[in-house]
């Protein structure tokens, strides 16, 4: 890999990459292509020396949880995403749950969520006794469809949760207009992004509340962790209380004020982020721009190499927003490619290529089928997309060699199918 270099030959995107004597052709009409047998992981976390030092230094503090590092991380993160207030938590799931609580979602209420998302998005209203109401998706971006949102609104609707799928923001202008017309709060599930923009506004700062994830595969990581952001001071105050058992004063506050007394004013939770995680988050946040730049670079390289392959549809991006590429999701059109998504998954898996599918539409999963009684055909766009989508390896440190190996194996699979 150290001696790898690229050069251009021919007229259109005819790129060759030479790696340690192996040639991998990146253009659509290349035939037999040599590949590396080491495989490519779906994700490889980027923990550098600065991250490690930050974590070790955090042990020098008296406060190992709920201390000054968490507060510093919150301030830095709020600034990074353009929000007034940020409350650190131990997962995005916790942030979503808190969002439902601060918006007073209760039993009998309905909350609209995209059907193509991770379970945590739909579980948040269920935690409060409410019903998640699934909306279909946009066929190009895989984000929630504004048209479907309108169709799902009833007198019981209490909130809308949107998910910025893969790292590309939803159609927030249309969604916020719908929310305003119906006097509904909007929660942005930003588990797939930190730093992407919509009409020059940062994802997470547009709705009533933004919820972020710092799981190891996400844009930045605190191993496990999340962040709740808002511009509403009252919402922020209640979220802080909910995060710490409904208590009016944290341990740090009690020490600063030389007071032992606190009250419990709400049903709260143990959702704190500890100091070690916060220290890692601060270190990771310092190179957020580099992380996003490298992800975008990898995504653009994938698109350049894959765009000429008949039957492969690369991610669609819109001009008024930026994409963080937490995921790089292709579609495999069986009639044109020659084999199905599932068959391509198996072929690439044999070659040690890490892959995933994001996601199985929630209405097809057992828990939600039993709870909500949906049937196949209820969400035709999501179901059609689900049969074709495939998430390829993408992470900031992915090499050209690894990326080209993935592309080469896709082309070999197509050759075998012909």
Secondary structure, 3 states (H helix, E strand, C coil): CCCCEEEECCCCCCEEEEECCEEEECCCCCCCCCCCCCCECCCCCCCCHHHHHHHHHHCCCCCCECCHHHHHHHHHHHHHHCCCEEEEECCHHHHHHHHHHHCCCCCCCEEEEECCCCHHHHHHHHHCCCEEEEECECCCCCCECHHHHHHHCCCCEEEEEEECHHHECCCHHHHHHHHHHHCCEEEEEECCCCCCEECCEECCCCCCEEEEECCCCCCCCCCCCEEEEECCHHHHHHHHHHHECCECCCHHHHHHCCCCCCCECCCCCECCCEHHHHHHHHHHHHCHHHHHHHHHHHHHHHHHHHCCCCCEECCCCCCCECECCCCEEEEECHHHHCCCHHHHHHHHHHCCECCECCCCCHHHCHHHHHHHCCCCCCCHHHHHHHCCEEEECCCCCCCHHHHHHHHHHHHHHHHHHC
